[in-house]
Amino acid sequence: MKQDTTRRQFMQRSTEAVATVAVAAALGRAPLFANDDKPPKVRLGIIGCGGIMTHHVQGLVARREAVSLAWLCDVDPAQIEKMNALVTREFQAAQPKRTSRFEDLIEDKDLDAVIIATPHHWHAPIALAAMQAGKDVYIEKPISHVFNEGLLIIAAAKKYGRVVQQGSQMRSSPMTEKAGQLLQEGIIGKVKVARAWTAETRTIEKPLPDAMPPAGVDYDRWLGPAPQRPFNPQRFHQTWRMFADYGNGEIGDDGIHDLDMAAWGLGIDTLPKQITARGSRMLLDGHASEYPDNMNVTYEYPDGRLLIYENYPFTAYGLHGFDNGNVFYGTEGYMVFSRRGAFSVFLGPKGIPGPTEGKELRGERGYAEHMAEFLNAVRNRTPTRAAAEVAHRSCALVHLAEIAFRTRGRLDFDPVNEKFIDCDEANQLLSKKYRAPFGLPDVV
Ligand SMILES: NC(=O)c1ccc[n+]([C@@H]2O[C@H](COP(=O)([O-])OP(=O)(O)OC[C@H]3O[C@@H](n4cnc5c(N)ncnc54)[C@H](O)[C@@H]3O)[C@@H](O)[C@H]2O)c1
């Protein structure tokens, strides 16, 4: 961007435009920064410089012309240091500003957008504050740690006219586009049931003793809104996933990708009316994890269609040759679809092979396209494929299953009022308590 006034005008235009773009969703996407020879760079800040953010920044190298990284934020200076080395080596010469406080980014009037890739308990507090301050947000999956946070993210995106993209990249894969076209054309008839599975083998780790946090880490901020608890290396970088104060277990880690694609394949635009969830511990018995290591969940939608989710921790060999995936069962056949980037159709009672793609490729996982779509949306004020409502409908599947598992096993849900029917205990788990001073900003 050449002049600040131009940038301000661009962002003001942006805010006004995004509120009116929902209808444009059906019109498809423009290529990145189309018809603009010298577009202003999108000024990005990144929050959480861990595993997936390293992947994102590596991906952004190809977008050097379109993006500048203005800020790096992490509560662990060692993570920032590693990211800074990567950014200045591969991405841009200018060093980004660094901070452990995400507030510094959202107070920066010149920043357009943030990518949030912290553990889940920080997603909503940061995303809501960022949107309130006029930033667009790419939020890693799941956008919410508990159900009600999804509702607030939807409300904030509307109120502040912000672009939201959940990091469910398979939505943007060219493979998904091809499979979606076939489903829309009715190749397998009407899709009645979607099955989703995750077969990720997890290492068995016995509980470790508490310890001192690594030097320089702001552990109080890492905990943030989560309850005070001594530091433990088993609940820190990467390993937080299986602890309910920070993550959502396997179903909210890898499972959310497959649930999201199941909802996509069903073409669902509502929440389920009944959830049945069970789980047990086989391999992870004795593990410090606070989740079952295998789960089996059935969601029934108001029109009677089903989504069935399973995870298998004892094998890396899931169904139909994929460790993660879906089957969409239709009235005329079925489609096997995997977020490893492949699909195959089988038709009629004999399962005669139909169109198939990506068996050898197994690479079109959508990361580059998904990030490009976000940047494009920030620039052109277009909606994204994994906008707040879409993301919430998928994240809700994680939260509703978790609640059903922790309460009665089987619960009825009112998808319109977004409350469980006749179960106060379950309704209380739709939200949670936040440790002061790290609560949610008031956005509604
Ligand atoms: N889309 C995908 O395919 C994919 C893959 C892996 C992870 N993820 C998601 O990405 C997110 C991060 O996962 P990860 O594997 O990178 O975790 P990680 O533990 O490697 O990194 C998280 C980072 O966030 C930092 N952090 C914690 N609290 C912070 C705060 N308040 N402010 C700034 N930084 C803070 C931590 O210090 C750490 O460096 C999660 O939501 C996860 O589910 C998505």
The ligand as an ORCA input file, in Angstrom:
! r2SCAN-3c Opt
* xyz 0 1
  N      -5.752    -27.240      9.600
  C      -5.000    -28.253      9.951
  O      -4.814    -29.213      9.207
  C      -4.347    -28.224     11.305
  C      -3.249    -29.053     11.580
  C      -2.666    -28.966     12.851
  C      -3.173    -28.094     13.806
  N      -4.260    -27.331     13.514
  C      -4.850    -26.404     14.511
  O      -3.945    -25.323     14.678
  C      -3.998    -24.840     16.023
  C      -2.598    -24.906     16.636
  O      -2.141    -26.236     16.604
  P      -0.564    -26.561     16.599
  O      -0.421    -27.986     16.273
  O       0.143    -25.576     15.760
  O      -0.225    -26.303     18.158
  P       1.182    -25.928     18.827
  O       1.085    -26.298     20.243
  O       2.299    -26.458     17.992
  O       1.233    -24.332     18.665
  C       0.401    -23.460     19.369
  C       1.191    -22.187     19.654
  O       0.307    -21.223     20.221
  C       1.047    -20.527     21.215
  N       0.127    -19.838     22.121
  C      -0.623    -20.355     23.143
  N      -1.362    -19.387     23.719
  C      -1.065    -18.232     23.050
  C      -1.516    -16.889     23.167
  N      -2.409    -16.504     24.085
  N      -1.006    -15.961     22.327
  C      -0.083    -16.305     21.395
  N       0.380    -17.566     21.233
  C      -0.118    -18.516     22.051
  C       1.884    -21.604     21.877
  O       2.924    -21.097     22.635
  C       2.333    -22.404     20.640
  O       3.524    -21.897     20.112
  C      -5.045    -25.705     16.707
  O      -6.292    -25.082     16.589
  C      -5.057    -26.997     15.888
  O      -6.267    -27.705     15.993
  C      -4.832    -27.359     12.266
*
